Amino acid sequence: MPLSSYDYQPIVMPPLEPSPLVSVLMSTYNRAAFLGEALDSVLAQTYPHWELLVCDDGSTDSSWQILTEYQARDPRIRAFHKENGGQSSGLNVAFRHSSGSAVCLLDSDDTFLPQKIERLLHGFRENPACGLVWHLLQRVNNENRPEGIIPLLSFMESGWKGPEMLREAGILNGLRQGGALAIRRTVAERIFPLQETAVLRNFGDTPIMRLAPLMAPVVGLKEILGTFRKHSGNQSSAPSLSDYLQRELHCYQAVWELQRDYLASRHPDSPDLLAPLTANGHFVGMTYLSARLQGHRRLERQMRKLMHQTPSPLLTESPFWRFIFRVAPFIPLPLLVAAINILIGQGRLKHFVASLSAAWRGLEAQFSPATAPPQSFANK
């Protein structure tokens, strides 16, 4: 009998050792200006049993010199050098040399807060069934000045997300990638090696973010345990909104295919467990916006029809995105672009809206009936 999304179960996590080794993976390319600060943040961890595996992906600045100096200072740091091949290839090199029971990512222009690894391990211990722990990030600029919290308006709560992901075409809202992620090795071994070509060449954290919650429960920590540095050289930067949307949509398609391959390996008798991408409201809305920006009228009409069908794929979207997608066909293009840039950015208006939302949630909690504290889902 074919498996349904409601019957889909996570893989089983082995017990965590009393003092597990934690592997921190880093792929760096021409980040000499920030690299030392990133390395120092790992050295400053309150939990000492870690290893830092850094791959210099063919840097032409002084990155390799910095890495060799740090490697000489602390044997827990190991550096590797290769020709430039993209972030994913660098992370693959780092992972091949790792042996930790838990695996973290750190971009070479970002940092860990001192208690990061300790808190992540606490999350794993409190929820032995989980395969991924993630947390909030503090966004900073080149001068390390705070510019907001990531994610700002949405937070993905803890739990088993597998059936939800199957229905939502493998896309989760409110989960932050990159340095906010830590996974168990049991999960990592099913994801690595990362795809080193095409659109995922420089987005090695994206498959981890989309595949790990499909394998095991997730724990979200509402704590800021790292920084994300915003600058012109970020891999996530794009010249325009149209470029950003096209890249994101190509990433969604590439990862959807990886997710489908994983599901087929687990359940070859149920090949259609994963819903098509057009079942996801965010994908449909972004495709509509991309088509409108590029003047693809036929695709624009197709996506608009999907957005207004019953039941609409937009139903699971946040109120903000649902509103934008609903009214998008009636908004002049320049105004629509401005609205989307606000929603995907970290500007003052978005911070103001987030502050109002947080204040409202606080009032709701104050006047709501008392509820029991969150419980571990490990034995549910």
C-alpha positions in Angstrom: 0.0 0.0 0.0 1.5 3.4 -1.0 2.7 5.6 1.9 0.8 8.9 2.6 2.3 12.1 4.1 0.5 11.4 7.3 2.3 8.1 7.8 5.7 9.5 7.0 8.1 9.0 9.9 11.6 10.4 10.8 14.8 8.5 10.9 16.0 7.4 14.3 18.8 9.3 16.0 21.5 7.4 18.0 22.2 8.4 21.6 24.5 11.4 22.0 27.7 10.8 23.8 28.3 12.5 27.3 30.9 14.9 25.7 30.4 14.7 22.0 32.8 16.2 19.5 31.3 19.0 17.5 32.6 19.7 13.9 32.4 23.2 12.6 32.7 23.4 8.8 33.8 26.5 7.0 34.5 27.2 3.3 36.2 30.5 2.7 37.1 32.5 -0.4 38.9 35.9 -0.2 37.5 36.8 3.3 40.8 37.8 4.9 39.2 41.0 6.3 36.8 39.0 8.4 38.4 35.5 8.7 40.3 36.1 11.9 37.2 37.3 13.7 35.3 34.2 12.6 38.1 31.9 13.8 38.4 33.8 17.1 34.7 33.3 17.8 35.1 29.5 17.6 38.2 29.7 19.9 36.1 31.6 22.4 33.5 28.9 22.8 32.5 27.9 26.3 32.3 24.2 25.2 35.8 23.0 24.4 35.3 19.7 22.6 35.1 20.9 19.0 37.1 20.8 15.8 37.1 23.5 13.1 37.7 22.3 9.5 38.3 25.1 7.1 38.7 24.8 3.4 40.4 27.7 1.5 38.6 27.6 -1.8 41.4 29.1 -3.9 41.7 32.5 -2.2 44.0 35.1 -3.8 44.2 37.3 -0.7 46.0 36.5 2.6 43.4 34.0 3.8 45.7 30.9 3.6 48.4 32.7 5.6 45.8 33.5 8.3 44.6 29.9 8.4 48.1 28.4 8.7 48.8 30.8 11.6 45.6 29.8 13.5 46.3 26.1 12.7 49.7 26.4 14.4 48.1 28.0 17.4 45.4 25.4 18.1 45.4 21.7 17.0 41.6 21.7 16.9 41.8 23.9 13.8 42.7 22.1 10.5 43.0 24.0 7.2 42.8 22.6 3.7 43.6 24.4 0.4 42.2 23.7 -3.1 41.5 25.4 -6.4 38.3 27.5 -6.5 35.2 25.4 -6.9 32.5 27.1 -4.9 31.2 27.0 -1.3 29.6 23.6 -1.7 32.9 22.0 -2.8 34.7 23.6 0.1 32.2 22.3 2.6 32.5 18.9 1.1 36.3 18.9 1.7 35.7 20.1 5.3 33.1 17.4 6.0 35.2 14.6 4.6 37.8 15.4 7.3 35.3 15.8 10.1 34.3 13.2 12.7 32.0 15.1 15.1 28.7 13.7 16.3 27.1 17.1 15.6 28.0 19.4 12.6 27.8 23.2 12.5 28.3 25.6 9.7 30.1 29.0 9.9 30.6 31.4 7.1 34.0 33.1 7.2 32.5 36.6 7.4 30.2 35.7 10.3 30.8 34.7 14.0 29.5 32.4 16.8 28.6 33.8 20.2 30.6 32.2 23.0 27.8 29.9 24.2 26.6 28.8 20.8 27.9 25.2 20.7 27.0 24.7 24.4 23.4 25.8 23.7 23.1 23.7 20.6 24.2 20.6 22.4 21.6 21.4 25.1 19.0 21.5 22.4 20.0 18.1 21.1 20.1 16.6 24.6 16.7 18.0 25.6 15.2 16.5 22.4 17.1 13.3 21.6 15.0 12.5 18.5 15.8 15.8 16.8 18.3 16.0 13.9 18.6 19.8 13.5 18.9 22.6 15.9 18.7 26.2 14.8 18.7 29.7 16.4 18.3 33.4 15.8 21.1 35.5 14.3 22.1 39.1 14.9 22.6 40.9 11.6 25.6 43.3 11.7 27.3 45.6 9.1 31.0 45.9 8.2 31.7 47.7 11.4 29.8 45.1 13.5 27.0 47.5 14.3 23.7 45.6 14.9 21.0 46.0 12.2 18.3 43.6 13.4 17.5 40.0 14.2 17.2 37.3 11.6 14.5 36.0 11.0 12.6 39.1 11.9 9.0 38.4 11.4 8.7 34.6 11.4 10.1 31.8 13.6 9.7 28.1 12.8 8.8 26.3 16.0 10.2 23.0 17.2 8.7 19.7 16.1 8.5 17.0 13.4 7.9 18.9 10.1 8.1 15.9 7.7 4.4 15.5 6.8 4.0 19.3 6.5 7.0 19.5 4.2 5.6 16.8 1.9 2.4 18.7 1.6 4.2 22.1 1.1 6.6 20.9 -1.6 9.5 20.7 0.8 9.5 24.4 1.7 9.5 25.6 5.3 9.0 29.2 6.3 10.8 30.8 9.2 14.0 28.7 9.2 17.3 30.5 8.9 20.2 28.8 7.0 24.0 29.1 7.2 25.6 29.7 10.6 22.2 29.2 12.4 22.2 25.5 11.6 23.5 22.4 13.4 22.7 18.8 12.5 23.4 15.4 13.9 26.0 13.4 11.9 23.3 10.8 11.2 21.6 13.5 9.2 24.8 15.0 7.7 25.8 11.6 6.2 22.6 11.5 4.3 23.1 15.0 2.9 26.8 15.2 2.1 28.4 15.4 -0.4 26.7 18.6 -1.5 26.0 19.3 -5.1 28.9 21.3 -6.5 27.5 22.5 -9.8 24.8 24.8 -11.2 22.7 27.0 -8.9 23.8 25.2 -5.7 27.5 25.7 -6.3 27.7 28.6 -3.8 24.7 27.8 -1.7 25.8 24.7 0.2 23.7 25.5 3.2 20.4 25.4 1.2 20.2 21.6 0.8 20.9 21.2 4.5 18.1 23.6 5.4 15.6 21.8 3.2 16.7 18.2 3.6 17.4 17.9 7.3 13.8 18.8 8.5 12.6 16.1 6.0 14.7 13.5 7.9 14.2 14.3 11.6 12.5 16.7 14.0 13.7 20.3 14.4 14.4 22.3 17.5 14.3 26.1 17.3 16.1 28.2 19.9 14.7 31.7 20.4 18.2 32.9 21.3 20.7 35.0 19.3 23.8 32.7 19.1 25.6 34.1 16.1 26.0 37.1 13.8 25.4 37.5 10.1 27.5 40.1 8.5 25.7 42.0 5.7 28.0 43.4 3.0 28.2 43.7 -0.8 30.2 40.4 -1.1 27.5 38.2 0.5 26.6 35.1 -1.6 23.0 35.9 -1.0 23.3 39.4 -2.6 21.7 40.0 -6.0 21.9 42.9 -8.4 18.1 43.3 -8.6 14.8 41.9 -7.3 14.3 40.0 -10.6 17.8 38.4 -10.3 17.1 37.5 -6.7 13.7 35.9 -7.5 15.1 33.9 -10.5 18.0 32.6 -8.4 15.7 31.6 -5.5 13.3 29.8 -7.8 16.1 27.9 -9.4 17.3 26.9 -6.0 13.8 25.7 -5.0 13.7 23.5 -8.1 17.2 22.1 -7.6 16.5 21.3 -3.9 13.0 19.9 -4.7 14.7 17.4 -7.0 17.2 16.4 -4.2 14.3 16.0 -1.8 12.5 13.8 -4.2 15.6 11.7 -4.7 16.0 11.2 -1.0 12.3 10.2 -0.6 12.6 7.8 -3.4 15.6 6.1 -1.7 13.6 5.6 1.5 10.2 4.8 -0.1 10.7 3.6 -3.7 7.1 2.3 -3.7 5.7 5.9 -3.0 7.3 8.1 -5.6 4.8 10.9 -5.3 5.1 11.7 -1.6 6.4 15.2 -2.3 3.9 17.7 -3.6 4.8 19.6 -6.7 6.3 23.1 -6.2 3.1 24.7 -7.5 1.3 23.4 -4.3 3.4 25.9 -2.3 2.1 29.4 -1.9 5.5 31.0 -1.5 6.8 29.4 -4.7 3.6 30.3 -6.6 3.8 33.9 -5.4 7.4 34.3 -6.2 7.0 32.8 -9.6 4.1 35.3 -10.3 6.3 38.2 -9.2 9.3 37.0 -11.3 7.0 36.5 -14.4 5.6 40.0 -14.0 9.0 41.6 -13.6 10.2 39.8 -16.8 7.1 40.3 -18.8 6.2 36.6 -19.1 2.4 37.2 -19.4 1.4 33.6 -19.9 3.3 32.4 -16.8 2.0 35.4 -14.9 -1.6 34.4 -15.7 -1.0 30.8 -14.7 0.3 31.7 -11.3 -2.4 34.3 -10.7 -5.0 31.6 -11.4 -3.3 29.3 -8.9 -3.3 32.1 -6.3 -7.0 32.5 -6.6 -8.1 28.9 -6.8 -9.9 27.1 -3.9 -8.2 26.0 -1.8 -5.4 28.4 -2.5 -1.8 27.5 -2.1 -1.4 30.9 -0.3 -3.4 29.6 2.7 -0.3 28.5 4.6 1.6 31.7 3.9 2.2 34.4 6.6 -0.4 37.2 6.6 2.1 39.6 5.3 3.0 37.6 2.2 -0.6 36.5 1.7 -1.7 40.1 1.5 1.1 41.1 -0.9 0.4 38.1 -3.2 -3.3 38.8 -3.1 -3.1 42.4 -4.1 0.0 42.2 -6.3 -2.0 42.0 -9.6 -3.6 45.4 -8.7 -0.4 47.2 -7.6 1.7 49.3 -10.0 5.0 47.5 -10.6 7.3 50.1 -9.0 5.2 50.1 -5.8 5.1 46.3 -5.8 8.9 46.1 -6.1 9.3 48.5 -3.2 6.9 46.4 -1.1 8.8 43.2 -1.8 12.2 44.7 -1.1 10.8 45.8 2.3 9.6 42.3 3.1 12.8 40.5 2.1 15.1 43.1 3.6 15.9 44.4 7.1 15.0 48.1 6.8 13.6 50.4 9.5 10.0 50.0 8.4 10.2 46.2 8.7 11.8 46.6 12.1 8.9 48.9 13.1 6.3 46.4 12.0 8.2 43.6 13.8 8.2 45.7 17.0 4.5 46.3 16.8 3.9 42.5 16.1 6.1 41.6 19.1 4.2 44.0 21.3 0.9 42.7 20.2 2.0 39.1 20.9 3.0 40.2 24.3 -0.4 41.7 25.0 -2.1 38.5 23.7 0.0 36.4 26.1 -0.8 38.7 29.0 -4.5 38.4 28.6 -4.6 34.7 27.4 -5.1 31.8 29.8 -2.0 30.3 31.2 -0.5 27.5 29.2 1.9 24.7 30.1 5.6 25.3 29.2 6.8 23.6 26.0 7.6 20.0 26.4 10.1 17.8 24.7 8.7 15.9 21.7 11.4 13.2 21.9 9.1 10.6 23.4 5.9 11.5 21.7 
